[in-house]
Amino acid sequence: MIAPEVAISMDLRYSHPRPWPGDNSPMIVDRFSSFHELEALESRWRELFASDPHANFFLSWEWICACLATDRTPWLVLGVRAGDGPYLAFLALNYGRFPAVGPPVNRELYLAGVPRSDYTGMLAVPGEETRVIPALAGYIDALPWDNFSLNDCADERMAMLVREFPASRYVVTSGEPTPCPYIDLPATWEEYVSSRGVATRRTLRAKIRKTEALPGYHFRWVPKEEGAEAVELLLALNSARWKKDVKKRRRIFGELFRRCYASGRFVVATLHAGETLLAAQGSFVEPSTGTFLGYMMGYNPDFAKLSPGAVLVGLSTRHAIEHGFKRYDLARGGEEYKLSLCSGVQYTNHVKLTRRGLRVAAVNAGRSGFVAAKGVARRLLRGPA
């Protein structure tokens, strides 16, 4: 059962006028903006997720429900169908605004889940892209927004969507792709370790061996009934290690992680030496695709020489192999330790569509200066390191 949410009023249907060969039914886009409406889509959502080769964990029913339920900004889900047929595609979006309080001067639209989703995209029946994407673009074009951000796209169909917006009316800005390393898991742990470079192989084995030799060594997957405590432990350790505001971390991730824990899609692994916590890692699991996704890490800096974070990644990789997972996703970021452990790297793309016009251009320019000034102010307030 999904928690109730306030709906946002807007026209619910858009009929794309373009005719399609062999099918006279118009493409219809329905809009859903309440959890009561969203619940009715669960069965079809799961069907599309299972059949779509572009699907990733962050498009799963469990994630979408947890993410939308814990997002403070208004959201909408678009469903595309041909006439009275079943839905052929789903796309989840969020609204934002600038500034956050007071009269808005910029209206923002972005792919749902950002920035908490490492990957974004859409669900669609394979082969139906040329039908559903123009319909989605037509509906999105009619929505009230100034900037439409498509960040962390792991779906080539998002480029097709962007191309539907004419250059005469929109400015397209692209950012640098983000590396996302992954491991295609072999049949055994020994096979995986042997596939690493000599230095990585020796270091990984040595540090796991030293960690396992610590008095009171204990590696544990926290069970679901202790999920709330595990989430709090993870957020506290991560915040302390990276000097982040733990209250903000709780607000952004706390309820999201707890919901995913309850649905069996989030797990926390801990590494102890006696009563001392060395490291904790929160990971998402997607059984249908055999994917294990390391998401958030925290470790005790007093044990930095043992590299407890890297050790925990190694131990969780071994666990994933032993439990039949096919891929260990190291998620966003091209950190050196990830690149030493991975077997491949995929990239996500970042694109922003901006409506042409003097007002929007002036506001965007002003926002850039405002953000830069805030960054300078934060550095000055922090003082010297």
C-alpha positions in Angstrom: 0.0 0.0 0.0 1.4 3.4 -1.0 1.0 6.4 1.4 -1.5 9.0 0.2 -0.3 12.2 -1.4 -1.9 15.4 -2.6 -2.7 15.4 -6.3 -1.8 18.3 -8.6 -4.6 19.3 -10.9 -4.0 19.4 -14.6 -5.5 18.1 -17.8 -5.3 14.3 -17.7 -5.2 13.4 -21.4 -3.2 14.4 -24.5 -3.9 12.8 -27.9 -1.0 12.9 -30.3 -2.4 13.6 -33.8 0.3 11.9 -35.8 -1.0 8.8 -37.7 0.8 5.5 -37.4 1.2 2.9 -40.1 -1.0 -0.1 -39.5 -2.7 1.4 -36.5 -5.3 4.2 -36.7 -5.6 4.6 -32.9 -4.2 7.9 -31.6 -1.4 7.9 -29.1 -3.0 9.0 -25.8 -0.9 10.3 -22.8 -2.5 10.0 -19.4 -1.2 11.9 -16.4 -1.2 10.5 -12.9 -0.3 12.7 -9.9 -1.7 10.9 -6.8 -0.8 7.7 -5.2 -4.3 6.4 -5.5 -4.0 6.7 -9.3 -0.5 5.3 -9.2 -1.5 2.1 -7.4 -3.7 1.1 -10.3 -0.6 1.0 -12.6 1.4 -1.5 -10.5 0.7 -4.6 -12.6 1.4 -3.0 -15.9 4.5 -1.2 -14.5 6.0 -4.5 -13.5 5.2 -6.0 -16.9 7.0 -3.2 -18.7 9.9 -3.4 -16.3 10.3 -7.1 -16.9 10.2 -6.7 -20.7 12.3 -3.5 -21.2 16.0 -4.2 -21.8 16.8 -0.6 -20.7 15.2 -1.0 -17.3 17.3 -0.5 -14.2 16.7 -0.7 -10.5 15.8 3.0 -10.3 12.9 2.4 -12.6 11.5 -0.5 -10.5 8.1 -0.3 -8.9 9.7 -0.5 -5.4 12.1 2.4 -6.0 9.6 4.7 -7.9 7.0 4.3 -5.1 9.5 4.9 -2.3 11.1 7.8 -4.2 8.0 9.7 -5.1 6.5 9.2 -1.6 9.6 10.8 0.0 10.1 13.6 -2.4 9.0 17.0 -1.3 8.5 18.3 -4.8 5.3 17.7 -6.9 5.5 14.8 -9.2 3.6 13.3 -12.2 3.8 10.0 -14.1 2.9 9.9 -17.8 1.5 6.8 -19.3 1.2 6.4 -23.1 -1.3 4.1 -24.8 -2.8 3.5 -28.2 -6.5 4.0 -28.1 -8.0 1.8 -25.4 -5.0 -0.6 -25.4 -2.6 -1.2 -22.5 0.1 1.3 -21.6 3.1 1.2 -23.8 5.3 3.5 -21.8 5.7 5.2 -18.5 7.8 8.3 -17.7 8.0 9.8 -14.1 8.8 13.5 -13.7 9.2 16.1 -10.9 8.5 19.8 -10.7 10.8 22.2 -9.1 11.1 26.0 -8.8 13.6 28.8 -8.2 13.8 30.3 -5.7 12.6 27.6 -3.2 10.5 30.2 -1.4 8.7 33.3 -2.5 7.4 34.0 -6.0 8.9 31.5 -8.5 10.9 33.1 -11.3 11.9 29.8 -12.9 9.8 26.7 -13.3 11.8 23.5 -13.4 10.9 20.0 -14.8 13.2 17.1 -14.3 13.3 13.3 -14.4 11.9 11.8 -11.2 14.4 10.5 -8.7 17.2 13.0 -9.3 19.5 13.4 -7.6 18.9 10.2 -5.5 18.5 8.0 -8.6 21.9 7.0 -10.0 20.3 6.3 -13.3 17.2 7.7 -14.9 15.1 6.8 -18.0 11.7 5.5 -19.0 9.9 2.2 -19.3 8.5 1.2 -22.8 7.6 -1.8 -24.8 10.5 -2.6 -27.0 10.0 -1.4 -30.6 7.3 1.1 -29.7 9.7 4.0 -29.1 8.9 5.8 -32.4 5.3 5.9 -31.4 5.4 6.8 -27.7 8.3 9.3 -27.6 6.7 11.9 -29.9 3.5 11.7 -27.9 5.5 12.2 -24.6 7.3 15.2 -26.1 4.1 16.7 -27.3 2.6 16.4 -23.8 5.8 17.7 -22.0 6.0 20.6 -24.4 2.5 21.8 -23.2 3.5 21.7 -19.5 4.5 24.9 -17.8 8.3 24.9 -17.4 11.3 27.0 -18.3 14.1 24.3 -17.9 13.8 20.6 -18.3 16.7 18.7 -16.9 17.4 15.1 -18.0 20.3 14.2 -15.8 21.9 10.8 -15.1 20.3 9.3 -18.2 21.2 5.6 -18.7 18.7 5.3 -21.5 19.5 6.1 -25.2 15.8 6.8 -25.7 16.1 10.0 -23.7 18.2 11.4 -26.7 15.3 10.5 -28.9 13.0 12.5 -26.6 15.3 15.5 -26.7 15.4 15.5 -30.5 11.6 16.0 -30.5 12.1 19.6 -29.2 13.0 21.9 -32.1 16.1 24.0 -31.9 14.0 27.1 -33.0 12.3 27.0 -29.7 14.7 25.3 -27.3 18.4 25.5 -26.3 20.0 22.2 -25.5 22.9 22.1 -23.1 24.9 19.0 -22.5 27.1 18.2 -19.5 30.1 15.9 -19.1 29.1 12.2 -18.9 29.4 10.4 -15.6 31.4 7.2 -15.3 29.5 4.3 -13.6 31.8 1.2 -13.1 30.4 -2.2 -12.8 31.5 -5.8 -12.4 30.1 -8.7 -14.5 30.2 -11.4 -11.9 31.8 -14.7 -12.7 30.9 -18.1 -11.2 33.3 -18.0 -8.3 35.0 -15.4 -6.1 38.5 -16.9 -6.9 37.7 -16.4 -10.6 36.9 -12.7 -10.0 39.9 -12.0 -7.9 42.2 -13.7 -10.4 40.8 -11.4 -13.1 42.1 -8.3 -11.4 45.5 -6.7 -12.0 48.4 -8.0 -10.0 48.6 -5.0 -7.6 44.8 -5.0 -7.0 44.7 -8.7 -6.5 47.5 -8.7 -3.9 46.1 -5.6 -2.1 42.5 -7.0 -2.0 43.6 -10.4 -0.7 46.0 -8.9 1.9 43.6 -6.4 3.3 40.7 -8.8 3.5 43.0 -11.3 5.3 44.2 -8.6 7.7 40.7 -7.5 8.4 39.4 -11.0 9.0 42.3 -11.6 11.5 41.2 -8.7 13.7 40.0 -9.7 17.2 36.2 -10.0 17.2 36.0 -9.7 13.4 32.4 -9.9 12.2 30.9 -9.3 8.8 27.1 -9.1 8.8 24.1 -8.4 6.7 21.5 -6.6 8.9 18.1 -8.4 8.7 14.9 -6.6 7.6 13.5 -6.4 11.2 16.6 -4.3 12.2 16.3 -2.2 9.0 15.5 1.1 10.8 18.5 0.8 13.1 20.8 -0.2 10.2 19.7 2.9 8.2 20.4 5.2 11.1 23.8 3.6 11.6 24.7 4.0 8.0 23.6 7.6 7.7 25.5 8.6 10.9 28.7 6.9 9.7 28.5 8.3 6.2 27.8 11.8 7.5 30.7 11.7 9.9 33.1 10.3 7.3 32.3 12.9 4.7 31.5 15.8 7.1 27.9 16.0 6.0 24.9 17.3 8.0 23.4 14.1 9.4 19.9 15.8 9.8 19.9 16.6 6.1 21.1 13.1 5.3 18.2 11.7 7.3 15.7 14.0 5.5 16.9 13.0 2.1 17.6 9.3 2.6 16.1 8.0 5.9 12.6 7.2 4.9 13.6 6.3 1.4 16.0 3.6 2.7 13.5 2.4 5.3 10.8 1.9 2.6 13.2 0.0 0.4 14.4 -2.1 3.3 10.8 -3.1 4.0 10.2 -4.1 0.4 13.4 -6.2 0.4 15.2 -4.0 -2.1 17.8 -2.4 0.3 20.3 -4.0 2.6 23.0 -2.8 4.9 26.2 -4.7 5.5 28.5 -4.0 8.5 32.0 -4.8 9.3 33.1 -5.0 13.0 36.1 -5.7 15.1 34.6 -6.6 18.4 32.3 -3.7 19.4 34.0 -1.3 17.0 32.3 -0.5 13.7 34.8 -0.4 10.9 32.5 0.2 7.9 28.9 0.1 6.7 27.5 -0.1 3.2 23.9 0.3 1.9 23.1 -1.5 -1.3 20.1 -2.0 -3.5 19.2 -5.4 -4.9 17.1 -6.2 -8.0 16.5 -10.0 -8.1 14.8 -9.9 -11.5 17.9 -8.6 -13.2 20.4 -10.2 -10.8 21.9 -6.8 -10.0 23.5 -5.8 -6.7 24.1 -2.0 -6.5 26.5 -0.5 -3.9 25.0 2.9 -3.1 26.2 4.5 0.1 29.4 3.8 2.2 30.8 5.0 5.5 33.9 3.9 7.3 35.8 4.5 10.5 38.9 6.7 9.7 40.8 5.2 12.6 41.2 2.1 10.4 41.9 3.8 7.1 45.2 1.8 6.6 43.1 -1.3 6.3 40.9 0.3 3.6 37.7 -0.9 5.4 35.5 0.5 2.7 37.3 -1.3 -0.1 37.3 -4.5 2.0 33.6 -4.2 2.5 33.0 -3.8 -1.2 35.1 -6.9 -1.7 33.2 -8.9 0.8 29.9 -7.8 -0.6 31.1 -8.7 -4.1 31.9 -12.2 -2.8 28.5 -12.4 -1.2 26.8 -11.4 -4.5 28.8 -14.0 -6.4 27.9 -16.8 -3.9 24.2 -15.8 -4.1 24.0 -16.0 -7.8 23.9 -12.3 -8.7 25.0 -11.4 -12.3 26.2 -7.9 -11.9 27.7 -5.8 -9.1 27.0 -2.1 -10.0 29.5 0.3 -8.3 27.2 3.2 -9.2 28.1 6.8 -10.0 31.6 8.0 -9.9 35.0 7.0 -11.3 36.9 6.8 -8.1 40.2 4.9 -8.4 39.2 2.0 -6.2 36.1 1.4 -8.2 38.1 1.4 -11.5 40.5 -1.1 -10.0 37.7 -3.5 -9.1 35.4 -3.1 -12.1 35.2 -5.1 -15.3 33.6 -2.3 -17.3 32.3 1.3 -17.2 29.1 2.7 -18.6 28.3 6.4 -18.8 25.3 8.5 -18.0 24.5 11.7 -19.8 23.2 15.0 -18.6 21.1 17.3 -20.9 19.1 20.4 -20.2 16.4 21.9 -22.4 15.7 25.6 -22.0 12.8 27.5 -23.7 14.2 30.3 -25.8 13.3 33.8 -24.6 14.9 36.8 -23.0 13.3 36.3 -19.6 14.4 32.7 -19.2 17.9 33.5 -20.4 18.2 36.4 -18.0 16.9 34.4 -15.0 19.2 31.5 -15.8 22.2 33.8 -16.0 21.3 35.4 -12.7 20.9 31.9 -11.1 24.4 30.9 -12.3 25.9 34.0 -10.6 23.8 33.4 -7.5 25.0 29.8 -7.2 28.6 30.8 -7.7 28.3 33.5 -5.0 26.9 30.9 -2.6 29.8 28.6 -3.2 32.3 31.4 -2.5 30.4 32.3 0.7 30.5 28.7 1.9 34.2 28.4 1.3 34.9 31.7 3.2 32.7 30.6 6.1 34.6 27.3 6.4 37.9 29.1 6.6 41.3 27.5 6.1 41.5 23.7 6.2 
